[in-house]
Amino acid sequence: QTVEAVIGTCHPLRDGADALHSLIASPTLSLITLTITEKGYRDGHAMTALCDGLAQRKQSGNNGLTILSCDNLSENGALTRQSLLTVAAQTDASLAAWIDRECRFGSSPR
């Protein structure tokens, strides 16, 4: 029996933002893994892309999912959660509330 842990990837620069947002909104997706730099948490590009996809997921009526940070920063799950909620709250308070309620944020050990 073959266990497929990674069955696909998507990057907004390679595949386009619409493809990424559609994938995040897909009801079959249950886990997003991230490996970004410390600057990536601050500059907002990754968090904005995630927010846009999660907004589409919410609008489609799908449940939340797990976002797992796999970089080398301490407490990266909490950092991802806070960064994502900050970006979401700047444009849509109801999206921020949905993310807070529906999504889970895992941390990888440092």
Stockholm file with secondary structure:
# STOCKHOLM 1.0

chainA/1-110         QTVEAVIGTCHPLRDGADALHSLIASPTLSLITLTITEKGYRDGHAMTALCDGLAQRKQSGNNGLTILSCDNLSENGALTRQSLLTVAAQTDASLAAWIDRECRFGSSPR
#=GR chainA/1-110 SS CCCCSCCCCCCHHHHCHHHHHHHHHCTTCCEEEECCCHHHHHHCHHHHHHHHHHHHHHHTTCCCCEEEECSSSTTHHHHHHHHHHHHHHHHCHHHHHHHHHHCEEEECCC
#=GC SS_cons         CCCCSCCCCCCHHHHCHHHHHHHHHCTTCCEEEECCCHHHHHHCHHHHHHHHHHHHHHHTTCCCCEEEECSSSTTHHHHHHHHHHHHHHHHCHHHHHHHHHHCEEEECCC
//
